[in-house]
């Protein structure tokens, strides 16, 4: 049967989702657990590849295997065989042709900033702490300029292979709750480091170093060298994959 997994993980200790030589990955941990259950190697396909240090609240992956286990039994077994920072939230049977990447309608990411001078005893590994006050109105003005279809060549990792750098953004907004600023962005798909580079730019705007209008200029430039550094990975979460 074809099985769909919805997975939550803390990406701090991993090289990212994708299996890599001599590095620990979320995919690698789950595939080793599946191999112990089924007795042979099983390859997972996922909705997207999160980078090193990036977290997930709703990553989606799928595999095909014999129907040896009930769905609840399989979920319990996988959670027993994986580290506590990886949790399989849901297990479901899906159509044989289900592809978590190609069939996804959109991906929703969130990025968290702790905007205060003092560090946090709890949240440091799950947010980017910025001591300087941020202008959330200016950041939201900039965020709105990303909505729609644009060429995001300036917002990707240099040298990363891709057929096209044009992407469509459906939602882009900041929400403030006390000292926390959360950026919500939904798109059909994203380039590598794209969200973190967008956040890095909007923080510069929130600090008053740039105006919101610079977003249009940088999109048109297609020049990564004109952008600030990407925001740290620890504040980024793949929140949901929508089908």
C-alpha positions as CSV (number, residue, x, y, z in Angstrom):
1,X,0.0,0.0,0.0
2,X,1.0,3.6,-0.4
3,X,1.5,5.3,3.0
4,X,1.5,9.1,3.8
5,X,3.3,10.3,6.9
6,X,2.8,13.7,8.5
7,X,5.9,14.5,10.5
8,X,7.0,17.0,13.1
9,X,10.6,17.5,13.9
10,X,13.2,19.7,15.6
11,X,15.9,20.3,12.9
12,X,18.6,21.5,15.3
13,X,20.6,18.2,15.3
14,X,20.2,17.3,11.6
15,X,21.8,18.2,8.3
16,X,18.3,18.8,6.9
17,X,15.6,16.5,5.7
18,X,17.5,14.9,2.8
19,X,19.8,11.9,3.2
20,X,23.5,13.0,2.9
21,X,26.8,11.1,3.2
22,X,28.2,10.9,6.7
23,X,25.6,13.3,8.1
24,X,22.5,12.6,10.1
25,X,19.2,13.6,8.5
26,X,15.5,13.4,9.3
27,X,14.9,11.3,6.2
28,X,17.8,9.0,7.2
29,X,16.4,8.4,10.7
30,X,12.9,7.6,9.3
31,X,14.3,5.3,6.6
32,X,16.4,3.4,9.1
33,X,13.3,2.9,11.3
34,X,11.3,1.6,8.2
35,X,14.1,-0.8,7.4
36,X,14.0,-2.3,10.9
37,X,10.2,-2.7,10.5
38,X,10.1,-4.2,7.0
39,X,13.5,-5.8,6.7
40,X,14.6,-4.0,3.6
41,X,15.5,-0.4,2.5
42,X,12.5,1.8,1.8
43,X,13.0,5.3,0.2
44,X,10.8,8.1,1.4
45,X,9.7,10.9,-0.9
46,X,8.8,14.2,0.7
47,X,6.9,17.4,0.0
48,X,10.1,19.4,0.3
49,X,13.7,19.4,1.6
50,X,14.2,21.5,4.7
51,X,17.8,22.8,5.2
52,X,20.0,22.1,8.2
53,X,18.6,23.5,11.4
54,X,15.1,24.1,9.9
55,X,12.1,22.6,11.8
56,X,8.8,21.2,10.6
57,X,5.4,21.1,12.2
58,X,3.8,19.3,9.2
59,X,6.3,17.8,6.8
60,X,4.7,15.2,4.5
61,X,6.4,12.1,3.1
62,X,5.2,8.9,1.5
63,X,6.4,5.4,0.7
64,X,5.1,2.1,-0.7
65,X,5.4,-1.2,1.2
66,X,3.4,-4.4,1.9
67,X,0.4,-4.0,4.2
68,X,2.0,-5.7,7.2
69,X,0.9,-3.2,9.9
70,X,-2.3,-1.3,10.8
71,X,-1.9,2.5,10.5
72,X,-2.0,3.1,14.2
73,X,0.4,0.3,14.8
74,X,2.8,1.7,12.2
75,X,2.7,5.1,13.7
76,X,3.5,3.8,17.2
77,X,6.3,1.6,15.8
78,X,7.9,4.5,13.9
79,X,7.8,6.8,17.0
80,X,9.3,4.1,19.1
81,X,12.2,3.7,16.6
82,X,13.0,7.3,16.0
83,X,14.6,9.9,18.3
84,X,12.3,12.1,20.4
85,X,13.0,15.1,18.2
86,X,11.2,13.4,15.3
87,X,7.5,12.6,15.7
88,X,5.1,10.9,13.2
89,X,1.8,12.7,13.8
90,X,-0.4,10.9,11.3
91,X,-0.2,7.8,9.1
92,X,-2.7,7.4,6.3
93,X,-3.3,5.2,3.3
94,X,-3.4,7.1,0.0
95,X,-3.7,6.4,-3.7
96,X,-0.8,4.5,-5.3
97,X,0.1,7.5,-7.4
98,X,0.2,10.0,-4.5
99,X,3.3,12.2,-4.8
100,X,3.8,14.5,-1.8
101,X,5.8,17.0,-3.8
102,X,4.0,17.1,-7.2
103,X,0.5,16.9,-5.7
104,X,1.0,19.6,-3.1
105,X,-1.1,22.7,-3.8
106,X,1.0,25.0,-1.6
107,X,3.5,25.1,1.3
108,X,3.1,27.3,4.4
109,X,6.1,28.4,6.3
110,X,6.5,30.5,9.4
111,X,9.5,32.4,10.8
112,X,9.7,33.5,14.4
113,X,11.6,36.5,15.8
114,X,12.1,37.3,19.5
115,X,12.3,41.1,19.5
116,X,13.9,41.9,22.9
117,X,17.3,42.6,24.4
118,X,17.3,39.8,26.9
119,X,17.8,36.2,25.8
120,X,15.1,33.5,26.4
121,X,15.6,30.5,28.6
122,X,13.2,28.5,26.3
123,X,13.0,29.9,22.8
124,X,16.6,30.7,21.7
125,X,16.9,27.5,19.5
126,X,13.5,28.2,17.8
127,X,13.7,31.9,16.9
128,X,16.0,34.7,15.8
129,X,16.5,37.1,18.7
130,X,16.9,40.7,17.6
131,X,17.6,43.3,20.3
132,X,16.9,46.4,18.3
133,X,13.2,47.5,18.0
134,X,11.6,46.5,14.7
135,X,9.0,48.4,12.8
136,X,6.4,45.8,12.0
137,X,4.4,48.2,9.9
138,X,7.3,48.7,7.6
139,X,8.0,44.9,7.5
140,X,4.4,44.2,6.6
141,X,4.5,46.8,3.8
142,X,7.6,45.0,2.5
143,X,5.9,41.6,3.0
144,X,2.9,42.5,0.9
145,X,5.2,43.3,-2.1
146,X,6.2,39.6,-2.3
147,X,2.6,38.5,-3.0
148,X,2.0,37.3,-6.6
149,X,4.2,35.8,-9.2
150,X,7.8,37.1,-9.2
151,X,11.3,36.1,-10.3
152,X,13.1,35.3,-7.0
153,X,16.6,34.8,-8.5
154,X,18.0,37.4,-6.1
155,X,16.6,35.4,-3.1
156,X,18.1,32.0,-3.7
157,X,21.4,30.3,-2.9
158,X,24.0,31.1,-5.5
159,X,24.7,28.1,-7.7
160,X,21.6,26.2,-6.7
161,X,20.2,24.3,-9.7
162,X,16.6,25.0,-10.7
163,X,14.7,25.1,-13.9
164,X,13.1,28.5,-13.1
165,X,13.4,31.1,-10.4
166,X,9.8,32.3,-10.8
167,X,7.6,31.6,-7.9
168,X,4.1,32.4,-6.8
169,X,3.4,33.7,-3.3
170,X,-0.1,33.5,-2.0
171,X,0.2,35.0,1.4
172,X,3.0,37.1,3.1
173,X,2.4,38.9,6.4
174,X,3.8,39.5,9.9
175,X,1.9,39.1,13.1
176,X,3.0,40.4,16.5
177,X,2.3,38.7,19.8
178,X,4.1,40.4,22.7
179,X,7.8,40.3,21.9
180,X,7.4,37.7,19.2
181,X,7.1,38.6,15.5
182,X,5.9,35.7,13.3
183,X,6.2,35.8,9.5
184,X,3.6,33.7,7.7
185,X,4.3,32.9,4.0
186,X,2.4,30.6,1.7
187,X,3.6,29.7,-1.8
188,X,3.2,27.1,-4.4
189,X,6.9,26.3,-4.0
190,X,10.1,28.0,-2.8
191,X,13.8,28.2,-3.8
192,X,16.5,27.1,-1.4
193,X,17.0,29.8,1.4
194,X,14.3,31.9,-0.3
195,X,12.2,32.5,2.9
196,X,15.2,33.1,5.1
197,X,16.6,35.7,2.6
198,X,13.2,37.4,2.5
199,X,13.2,37.5,6.3
200,X,16.7,38.9,6.4
201,X,15.8,41.7,4.0
202,X,12.6,42.5,6.0
203,X,14.6,42.7,9.2
204,X,16.8,45.3,7.6
205,X,13.7,47.2,6.6
206,X,12.3,46.8,10.2
207,X,15.5,48.3,11.6
208,X,15.1,51.4,9.4
209,X,18.1,50.6,7.2
210,X,16.1,50.2,4.0
211,X,12.6,51.2,2.8
212,X,9.9,48.7,1.9
213,X,10.1,49.9,-1.8
214,X,13.5,48.3,-2.1
215,X,11.8,44.9,-2.4
216,X,10.6,45.8,-5.9
217,X,14.1,46.9,-6.9
218,X,15.8,43.7,-5.6
219,X,13.3,41.4,-7.3
220,X,13.9,43.2,-10.5
221,X,17.7,43.1,-10.1
222,X,17.9,39.2,-9.9
223,X,21.2,39.9,-8.1
224,X,21.8,37.9,-4.9
225,X,24.9,40.0,-4.0
226,X,22.6,43.0,-3.3
227,X,20.7,41.1,-0.6
228,X,21.6,40.8,3.1
229,X,22.5,37.5,4.7
230,X,19.8,35.0,5.1
231,X,18.1,34.8,8.5
232,X,19.3,32.0,10.8
233,X,17.7,28.5,10.1
234,X,16.6,28.0,13.7
235,X,13.6,30.4,13.3
236,X,12.1,28.7,10.3
237,X,9.4,26.1,10.4
238,X,7.6,24.2,7.6
239,X,4.2,24.7,9.1
240,X,1.9,22.8,6.7
241,X,1.7,21.3,3.2
242,X,-1.7,21.8,1.6
243,X,-3.2,19.4,-0.9
